Amino acid sequence: MSNTPRDTHRASARSGHINLEQQRKRAKELLARLADGSAAAPPSLPSRRSASAPRLADAQWLIARELGFASWPRLKAHVDAVDFAAAHPGFVADDEAGTRHWRCGNDIAHTLQLAGFRGAFHMFADPLCMGPVPEQPEAAFIETRSTFVARTFGLPPDDARGRMRGEYEALARLPDASHAVLWCEADAYDQLFLIAVLARLERLPAKLELIEIDRVPGVDRFIGIGQLAPAVLAWLWPRRRPIDASALELARNAWRAYRAPSPEAWADIAHGETPALPFLAPALRRQLQELPSLRDGLSLTERLVLQTIDEHDRLAFGQVYAELNEHREPLPFLGDLMFHALVRPLIDAAEPLIVESDAQRDWPQRPLELTTLGRRVLAGETYWIDHASHERWIGGVRIEPRQAHWAIDDALRPVWRGEPR
C-alpha cells in the first residue's frame, strides 16, 4: 500500500525530514476543503484581507505555519537547505577521520554513518539525571555510579562497572583529540552530560565544538536528536559552535553545584542566566522539580504519572510512558527503562501509590491503577515522603523516607523540611 500525504506528514513530523512535494499535495487537499467549507478558514488568512476566495497560496501558508514556519518560502528554503546538505558531501569537509563525536547515548551512531560522517563515535551513557551523583574522588564516584546502574537496570555488577570505567577512561582521553564535537539537546539528561564532560577537562582539545538544539523546524514534538533523519543531522552540522572559556567555567560551577548535598547553589544557577550554555538553566530548573514538592512530596515526574493513571482506566505502563513523553512532560529526558525505574518505588513501597496487574506480562503491558493512598497524595491530602520506603537521590541531594529533607516550593526554590539542620 502506498503512503498517503497524511502518512508521509506523520513520518516527517517526527524525523524532521520534510518532503516538499508531499507538502504541496497536502496544500492542494487543504485548498479543496477550504473551498467547499469542510475546513474552516482562519481570519488571518492572507486572502481574507481582500475578501477573495481562498487560494493555493493561502493553503500553503497554513501548511507552513502548521510546520512552524512563518511562510511557505521559509518552509521551502529550509527544505532546500536540508536537501542540499544531503546531496552535497562537502558538508563533511570538517569531519575528518580524527574527529570524535560524543553523545550521551548511541541513538545517532548509525544515523551519522548514513549521513556520511567519517569520524569516530563515542557514547557516554551514564544517566546523571538519576541516582546518586555525589562529590567524590574519581574512583569512588565511578563505583557509586556503576553500583546504581547495575542495581537499577538489572545488570551484572562487573559488566556495569566495566562499561562505566570504559566510558570514563575514554572521556579522560578527550583532550588528546584533534577535533571533538558534542551533540546535545536541551533536556536534563543531555545538559548534565554536557557539564559533566566539560567540567572534567583540565585542558581543551585542539578543537572542541558543540551542537545543541531544542527544536527542529517541521517537527511537531521534538524529543531527541535520535529521532532525526540523516539529512537533518547533515543540516545541523554547520550549526556547531566552539566551546569557550566561559562555557567551561559555567560547566564547572554547575557540576559542582549539582553534586553538592544541598540544592541551594544549583537552584541559584537554575534561576539565573547561562548565556554561555543557554539551555543549561532551563534544564536545571526542570531537574529541580525532581525534588519533592512541599505540597505533596512528589517529584514532577511522579505527579504526572499519578495524574495520567487517575485520568484513565487501567492504562498500561508503556502507555503511561508514551503519554508523558509525547504530551505531558515539559522537557522529555527519560528513556523507557529509566522511566520504569523511577516509577517502581511508587509500586514497590510498603504503602504503594500504584498497583500493577498481570505481573506475568512484560512491564510495558501491565495495567496500572492508583491506590487509595495514591489518590490522597495526588490530592495533596497527605505527604508522599511520610509513607515512602525507598531512598532517592537527585544529584548530590539525598532524600531518605520519613526523614527531614530538601524540598522545593511553588517558586522552585529549595526549602529544608523537617527539623532544623
C-alpha positions as CSV (number, residue, x, y, z in Angstrom):
1,M,0.0,0.0,0.0
2,S,1.4,3.4,-1.0
3,N,1.8,6.1,1.6
4,T,-0.8,9.0,1.6
5,P,0.3,12.6,2.1
6,R,-1.0,12.3,5.6
7,D,1.1,9.2,6.3
8,T,4.2,10.9,5.0
9,H,3.5,14.0,7.0
10,R,3.3,12.0,10.2
11,A,6.7,10.4,9.5
12,S,8.3,13.8,8.6
13,A,6.7,15.4,11.7
14,R,8.8,13.0,13.8
15,S,12.0,12.7,11.8
16,G,12.2,16.4,10.7
17,H,12.8,15.4,7.1
18,I,10.2,17.3,5.2
19,N,9.1,16.1,1.7
20,L,8.2,19.3,-0.1
21,E,6.2,17.5,-2.9
22,Q,4.1,15.9,-0.2
23,Q,3.5,19.2,1.4
24,R,2.4,20.6,-1.9
25,K,-0.1,17.8,-2.2
26,R,-1.3,18.5,1.3
27,A,-1.8,22.1,0.4
28,K,-3.9,21.2,-2.6
29,E,-6.1,18.9,-0.5
30,L,-6.5,21.7,2.1
31,L,-7.4,24.2,-0.6
32,A,-10.2,21.9,-1.7
33,R,-11.5,21.6,1.8
34,L,-11.3,25.4,2.3
35,A,-13.2,25.9,-0.9
36,D,-16.1,23.5,-0.1
37,G,-16.3,24.7,3.5
38,S,-15.3,21.4,5.1
39,A,-12.2,23.2,6.6
40,A,-12.6,26.5,8.4
41,A,-10.5,29.4,7.1
42,P,-8.9,31.4,9.9
43,P,-9.4,35.2,9.9
44,S,-5.7,35.7,9.4
45,L,-5.7,34.0,6.0
46,P,-3.9,36.3,3.5
47,S,-6.8,36.3,1.0
48,R,-9.2,37.4,3.7
49,R,-7.6,40.8,3.5
50,S,-9.2,41.3,0.1
51,A,-12.3,39.3,0.8
52,S,-11.4,36.9,-2.0
53,A,-11.9,33.2,-2.2
54,P,-9.1,31.0,-0.7
55,R,-6.1,30.5,-3.0
56,L,-3.4,27.8,-3.2
57,A,-1.0,30.4,-1.6
58,D,-3.4,30.5,1.4
59,A,-3.3,26.7,1.9
60,Q,0.5,26.7,1.5
61,W,0.7,29.4,4.1
62,L,-1.4,27.4,6.5
63,I,0.7,24.3,5.9
64,A,3.9,26.3,6.5
65,R,2.5,27.7,9.8
66,E,1.5,24.3,10.9
67,L,5.1,23.1,10.4
68,G,6.5,26.0,12.4
69,F,7.5,28.4,9.6
70,A,6.4,32.0,9.1
71,S,5.7,31.5,5.4
72,W,5.8,29.0,2.5
73,P,9.0,30.5,1.1
74,R,10.6,30.0,4.6
75,L,9.5,26.3,4.5
76,K,10.9,25.8,1.0
77,A,14.2,27.5,2.0
78,H,14.6,25.1,4.9
79,V,13.8,22.0,2.8
80,D,16.2,23.2,0.1
81,A,18.9,23.7,2.7
82,V,18.4,20.2,4.2
83,D,18.3,18.5,0.7
84,F,21.4,20.4,-0.4
85,A,23.3,19.2,2.7
86,A,22.3,15.6,2.0
87,A,23.1,15.8,-1.7
88,H,26.4,17.6,-1.4
89,P,29.1,15.8,0.6
90,G,31.0,19.0,1.1
91,F,29.3,19.5,4.4
92,V,31.6,16.8,5.9
93,A,34.7,18.7,4.9
94,D,35.5,19.4,8.5
95,D,34.6,15.9,9.7
96,E,37.9,14.1,9.2
97,A,38.6,10.6,10.4
98,G,40.2,12.1,13.5
99,T,37.0,13.8,14.6
100,R,35.4,12.4,17.7
101,H,31.6,12.7,18.0
102,W,30.4,12.5,21.6
103,R,26.8,11.7,22.6
104,C,25.0,10.7,25.8
105,G,23.7,7.5,24.2
106,N,24.1,5.5,20.9
107,D,20.9,6.8,19.2
108,I,22.7,8.7,16.4
109,A,25.7,6.3,15.9
110,H,24.2,4.6,12.9
111,T,22.5,7.8,11.5
112,L,25.8,9.7,11.5
113,Q,27.2,6.9,9.3
114,L,24.2,7.0,7.0
115,A,24.7,10.8,6.7
116,G,28.3,10.4,5.6
117,F,30.2,11.4,8.8
118,R,33.6,9.9,8.9
119,G,34.8,10.5,12.5
120,A,34.6,8.0,15.4
121,F,31.5,7.9,17.6
122,H,31.8,7.8,21.4
123,M,29.0,7.2,23.8
124,F,28.9,8.4,27.4
125,A,25.6,7.0,28.7
126,D,25.8,7.4,32.5
127,P,22.3,8.7,33.3
128,L,23.3,11.5,35.6
129,C,19.7,12.8,35.9
130,M,19.1,9.7,38.1
131,G,20.6,8.3,41.2
132,P,23.4,9.4,43.4
133,V,25.8,12.0,41.9
134,P,27.8,13.0,44.9
135,E,31.1,14.9,45.2
136,Q,33.6,12.0,45.4
137,P,37.1,11.2,44.1
138,E,37.0,9.7,40.6
139,A,37.4,6.0,41.5
140,A,34.8,6.2,44.3
141,F,32.4,8.1,42.0
142,I,32.7,5.5,39.3
143,E,32.0,2.8,41.8
144,T,28.9,4.7,43.1
145,R,27.5,5.2,39.6
146,S,28.2,1.7,38.4
147,T,26.6,0.2,41.5
148,F,23.5,2.3,41.0
149,V,23.3,1.4,37.3
150,A,23.7,-2.3,37.9
151,R,21.0,-2.3,40.7
152,T,18.6,-0.1,38.8
153,F,18.7,-1.7,35.4
154,G,19.4,-5.3,36.4
155,L,22.9,-5.6,35.0
156,P,25.6,-7.8,36.4
157,P,27.8,-5.6,38.6
158,D,31.0,-6.5,36.9
159,D,29.5,-5.7,33.5
160,A,28.2,-2.3,34.7
161,R,31.5,-1.5,36.3
162,G,33.4,-2.4,33.2
163,R,31.2,-0.3,30.9
164,M,31.3,2.7,33.3
165,R,35.1,2.6,33.6
166,G,35.5,2.3,29.9
167,E,33.3,5.4,29.3
168,Y,35.1,7.5,31.9
169,E,38.5,6.3,30.6
170,A,37.6,7.3,27.0
171,L,36.4,10.6,28.3
172,A,39.8,11.2,30.0
173,R,41.4,10.9,26.6
174,L,39.1,13.6,25.1
175,P,41.7,16.4,25.5
176,D,44.0,14.5,23.1
177,A,41.5,14.7,20.2
178,S,42.4,17.0,17.3
179,H,38.7,17.7,16.9
180,A,35.8,16.8,19.2
181,V,32.1,17.6,18.8
182,L,29.4,17.2,21.5
183,W,25.8,16.5,20.3
184,C,23.2,17.7,22.8
185,E,19.6,18.5,23.4
186,A,18.0,20.9,25.9
187,D,16.8,18.4,28.5
188,A,18.4,17.4,31.8
189,Y,19.9,14.2,30.6
190,D,21.9,15.9,27.9
191,Q,22.7,19.1,29.7
192,L,24.1,17.1,32.7
193,F,26.2,15.1,30.3
194,L,27.4,18.3,28.8
195,I,28.5,19.9,32.1
196,A,30.0,16.6,33.3
197,V,32.2,16.3,30.2
198,L,33.3,20.0,30.2
199,A,33.9,20.1,34.0
200,R,36.4,17.2,33.8
201,L,38.6,18.8,31.1
202,E,41.8,20.0,32.6
203,R,42.8,21.2,29.1
204,L,40.9,21.7,25.9
205,P,41.3,19.6,22.7
206,A,42.8,21.3,19.8
207,K,39.2,22.0,18.6
208,L,36.1,21.4,20.7
209,E,32.6,22.2,19.3
210,L,29.0,21.9,20.4
211,I,25.8,21.1,18.5
212,E,22.8,21.7,20.7
213,I,19.1,22.2,19.8
214,D,15.7,22.3,21.5
215,R,13.6,22.1,18.3
216,V,13.8,21.4,14.6
217,P,11.5,23.1,12.0
218,G,8.8,20.8,10.9
219,V,9.0,18.5,13.9
220,D,5.7,18.5,15.9
221,R,7.2,17.2,19.2
222,F,11.0,17.3,19.3
223,I,12.1,14.8,21.9
224,G,15.7,14.0,20.8
225,I,18.3,14.1,18.1
226,G,17.9,10.3,17.7
227,Q,14.5,10.8,16.1
228,L,16.0,12.9,13.2
229,A,16.7,11.7,9.7
230,P,20.3,11.5,8.4
231,A,19.8,14.6,6.2
232,V,18.7,16.7,9.2
233,L,22.0,15.7,11.0
234,A,23.8,17.0,7.9
235,W,21.8,20.2,8.1
236,L,22.8,20.5,11.8
237,W,26.5,20.1,11.2
238,P,27.3,23.7,10.0
239,R,25.4,25.0,13.1
240,R,28.0,23.8,15.5
241,R,29.8,26.4,17.6
242,P,33.1,26.4,19.6
243,I,33.2,25.8,23.3
244,D,34.9,28.8,25.0
245,A,36.4,29.5,28.4
246,S,33.1,31.0,29.8
247,A,31.3,27.8,29.0
248,L,34.0,25.7,30.7
249,E,33.8,27.9,33.9
250,L,30.0,27.7,33.9
251,A,30.0,24.0,33.5
252,R,32.5,23.5,36.4
253,N,30.4,25.7,38.7
254,A,27.1,24.0,37.7
255,W,28.6,20.5,38.0
256,R,29.9,21.3,41.5
257,A,26.6,22.7,42.5
258,Y,24.6,19.7,41.2
259,R,26.8,17.3,43.2
260,A,26.5,19.2,46.5
261,P,24.4,17.8,49.3
262,S,22.3,21.0,49.3
263,P,20.5,22.2,46.1
264,E,20.9,25.8,47.0
265,A,23.8,26.7,44.7
266,W,22.2,24.5,42.0
267,A,19.0,26.5,42.3
268,D,20.8,29.8,42.1
269,I,22.3,28.8,38.7
270,A,19.0,27.4,37.5
271,H,17.2,30.6,38.3
272,G,19.9,32.8,36.7
273,E,21.1,33.4,33.1
274,T,23.5,31.0,31.5
275,P,24.3,32.6,28.1
276,A,27.5,30.5,27.6
277,L,25.3,27.4,27.7
278,P,21.8,28.8,27.0
279,F,19.9,25.5,27.6
280,L,21.5,24.8,30.9
281,A,19.4,26.9,33.3
282,P,16.0,25.6,32.0
283,A,17.3,22.0,32.2
284,L,18.5,22.6,35.8
285,R,15.1,24.2,36.7
286,R,13.3,21.1,35.4
287,Q,15.7,18.9,37.3
288,L,14.9,20.8,40.5
289,Q,11.3,19.6,40.0
290,E,12.5,16.0,40.6
291,L,13.0,17.1,44.3
292,P,9.9,16.5,46.4
293,S,7.3,19.3,46.3
294,L,6.3,20.9,49.6
295,R,2.7,20.4,48.6
296,D,2.6,16.6,48.3
297,G,6.2,15.2,48.5
298,L,6.0,14.2,44.8
299,S,8.5,15.0,42.1
300,L,7.0,16.4,38.9
301,T,7.6,13.0,37.1
302,E,5.7,11.2,39.9
303,R,2.9,13.7,39.9
304,L,2.5,13.4,36.1
305,V,2.4,9.6,36.4
306,L,-0.3,9.7,39.0
307,Q,-2.4,12.3,37.1
308,T,-2.2,10.2,33.9
309,I,-3.2,7.0,35.6
310,D,-6.0,8.8,37.5
311,E,-7.5,10.1,34.3
312,H,-7.6,6.7,32.5
313,D,-9.0,3.3,33.3
314,R,-6.2,0.7,33.8
315,L,-3.7,2.3,31.5
316,A,-0.8,0.1,30.7
317,F,2.7,1.0,32.0
318,G,4.0,1.6,28.5
319,Q,1.0,3.8,27.6
320,V,1.7,6.0,30.7
321,Y,5.2,6.4,29.4
322,A,4.1,7.3,25.9
323,E,1.5,9.8,27.3
324,L,4.2,11.6,29.4
325,N,6.8,11.6,26.7
326,E,4.5,12.7,23.9
327,H,2.2,15.1,25.6
328,R,2.8,16.0,29.3
329,E,6.5,16.1,30.1
330,P,7.6,19.7,29.5
331,L,11.2,18.7,28.8
332,P,11.4,15.0,27.9
333,F,14.5,13.4,29.4
334,L,13.7,9.8,30.3
335,G,14.2,6.6,28.2
336,D,11.7,3.8,28.8
337,L,13.9,1.8,31.2
338,M,14.7,5.0,33.2
339,F,11.0,5.8,33.4
340,H,10.3,2.3,34.6
341,A,13.0,2.6,37.3
342,L,11.7,5.9,38.6
343,V,8.1,4.6,38.9
344,R,9.0,1.3,40.7
345,P,9.3,2.9,44.1
346,L,5.7,4.1,43.8
347,I,4.6,0.4,43.2
348,D,7.1,-1.4,45.5
349,A,6.7,0.7,48.6
350,A,5.3,-0.8,51.8
351,E,2.5,1.7,51.3
352,P,2.3,2.0,47.5
353,L,0.7,4.7,45.4
354,I,0.2,2.5,42.4
355,V,-0.8,-1.2,42.0
356,E,0.2,-3.1,38.8
357,S,-1.7,-6.1,37.5
358,D,-0.8,-9.0,35.3
359,A,2.7,-9.4,36.6
360,Q,3.4,-12.3,34.2
361,R,3.4,-9.8,31.3
362,D,6.4,-7.7,30.3
363,W,6.3,-4.5,32.3
364,P,5.0,-2.2,29.5
365,Q,1.8,-4.3,29.2
366,R,1.0,-4.3,32.9
367,P,-2.2,-2.2,33.7
368,L,-1.7,0.4,36.5
369,E,-4.2,1.8,39.0
370,L,-3.9,4.2,41.9
371,T,-4.3,3.0,45.4
372,T,-6.4,5.0,47.9
373,L,-3.1,6.4,49.3
374,G,-2.1,7.4,45.7
375,R,-5.3,9.4,45.3
376,R,-4.8,11.1,48.7
377,V,-1.3,12.1,47.8
378,L,-2.3,13.3,44.4
379,A,-5.0,15.4,46.0
380,G,-2.4,16.9,48.4
381,E,-4.1,15.4,51.5
382,T,-1.0,13.6,52.7
383,Y,2.7,13.8,52.0
384,W,4.4,11.1,50.0
385,I,7.8,11.1,51.7
386,D,6.0,10.3,55.0
387,H,4.9,7.0,53.5
388,A,7.7,6.2,51.1
389,S,10.1,3.2,51.6
390,H,12.9,3.9,49.2
391,E,15.8,6.2,49.4
392,R,16.2,8.6,46.5
393,W,19.0,10.8,45.1
394,I,18.7,13.8,42.8
395,G,22.3,14.9,42.0
396,G,24.1,15.1,45.4
397,V,20.9,15.6,47.3
398,R,19.8,12.5,49.3
399,I,16.1,12.0,50.2
400,E,15.5,9.4,52.9
401,P,12.0,8.3,53.5
402,R,10.2,9.7,56.6
403,Q,13.3,11.9,57.4
404,A,13.9,15.6,57.2
405,H,14.9,16.5,53.7
406,W,15.2,19.1,51.0
407,A,12.1,20.0,49.0
408,I,11.0,22.8,46.6
409,D,8.3,25.3,47.0
410,D,6.0,26.6,44.2
411,A,8.6,29.0,43.1
412,L,11.1,26.1,42.6
413,R,13.2,27.3,45.5
414,P,14.8,24.8,47.9
415,V,13.3,24.6,51.4
416,W,14.5,22.3,54.2
417,R,11.5,20.3,55.5
418,G,11.7,18.9,59.0
419,E,14.0,19.5,62.0
420,P,16.5,22.3,61.7
421,R,19.8,21.3,60.2
